[in-house]
Amino acid sequence: MSKVYIIGTGSGDEELLTLKAVKCLKKCTAVLYDRLVSNNILNYLNDECEIYYCGKEPGTHYKTQEEINALLVELAKKGHIVGRIKGGDPYVFGRGGEEVLALKKENIEFEVIPGVTSPIAVLNYAGIPITHRGIAQSFHVVTGMSANDLNVNFEALAKEQGTLVFMMGLSNLENIVENLITNGKDRATPCAVVMRGTCSKQRKVVGTLENIVSSVRKAELKSPCIIAVGDVVNLNEELSWYENKPLFGKNICVTRSEKQGASLREKLKDLGAEVTSFHAIEIKSTVEKLDMYLEKLHKYDHILFTSVNAVNIFFDYLIEKEYDIRNIKAKISAVGKATWQALNRRGIVCFCKAREFMGIGLFKELKPYLEENQKILIPCSSLSKPDLYNQLLNENTQVDRVFIYDTVCGKIRDTRPFEEVDVVFFTSPSTVYNMIDAVGIDAIKEKHVIAIGPKTNKPLRENGIIADVCREHSEEGFLNEIIDLLR
């Protein structure tokens, strides 16, 4: 059955998205979204979902509000589960009420999902409490776009002792200040303007009503901005937390598959970075190719893993087949720290560990233990290089190399968020090639590029893209080095 969800997605930080919003986004078969929606929100949609950009920007509207209302009705009548996703909260200057009335008129079922509204969230991230005991017992939220509107009672606002918050008011800042002072507000009243709050481009200018206009001009702030007026502004340094994180101000693009990138994204966010996820690759299991080897698993002397994906796909397959792992007598070895750790999580301690993130490194470690005619299994990607396989054959061993997964080009829904990115972290040659196809070489050259290791750096170098290369070729190495690399 058709239905429309009017969904507030918060003020910029993806993690302010509510659980209910995530659940509804996954149901949608068609979505309309604005420019103020967080970069990663579209990643919660299913692959078949139709996407429509409504992109309201200052002075430029891709669609009028009436056109948006009509499209919501049209899509619902076609039988879609429609998501109308909006920054902040749908009913806080979000025109969500107008959209709901249009649906109501057509007897279309709807539901409104509240979002964390920006007057609260942005000031929190800027270290400004909207209320504080003994300082501000109330707050008033006003649309700054109507600063010259007679409906805004500046006489009453000027007398308020609580916090005044003006949204979408940057272009009217001078009028707001003038109206407040003219109506009796003290020129020395603290004032702050916060740009792009809760994301990597957050910037804050603090002053008083007397000097805030000149300070903002000097700082060259751009919309969207929130203006806060009141004594709570004086707490901004003492209560600052977001701006003190080591990676604050950096937008880092992670190019891994959705599942692979999850842990890295969380760790980067904890360090204060905004993370833009581009699922440049996806892992497509072809594990059914193991069927013909299942009955002879117990005969192998060695099983070698060259990636985390191979470990997880291989052992998940054994679980699905209800295979008794005690039948495996082989010594199990791996390339790279992340692969060892994946095996550790399966209760397996590696026989040989290669620190070099290359098959030849594992061969060097394993060679002293190889005997003629030993049987070796290598479950791996269809794109894995044959170096390890060939070296083992030269040792007169019997090697089965089984391609249990393919690395395919991921589905990148929208390349616009790449414009906001400061740093791109590449984790494999496949991610390099796919991102070049998606955004172009020139766009990547404008960014600070980091490669996980020399193997990944090779296609970057071949395409004229200069990159820093992690000394330790792993996700952990990148995290250990990221602050120094950016410095």
Secondary structure, DSSP 8 states (H G I E B T S, - for coil): --EEEEEE-BSS-GGGS-HHHHHHHHH-SEEEE-TTS-TTGGGGS-TT-EEEE--EETTEESS-HHHHHHHHHHHHHTT-EEEEEESB-TTSSS-HHHHHHHHHHTT--EEEE----HHHHHHHHTT--S-BTTTBS-EEEEEGGGTT-TTS-HHHHHH--SEEEEES-GGGHHHHHHHHHHTT--TT-EEEEEESTTSTT-EEEEEETTTHHHHHHHHT--SSEEEEESGGGGGTTTT--GGGSTTTT-EEEE-S-HHHHHHHHHHHHHTT-EEEE---EEEEE-GGGGGGGGGGGGG-SEEEE-SHHHHHHHHHHHHHTT--GGG---EEEEESHHHHHHHHHTT---SSEE-SSSHHHHHHHHGGG--TT-EEEEEEETT--SHHHHHHHHTT-EEEEEEEEEEEE-----SGGGGG-SEEEE-SHHHHHHHHHHH-HHHHHTSEEEESSHHHHHHHHHTT--EEE-SS-SHHHHHHHHHHHH-
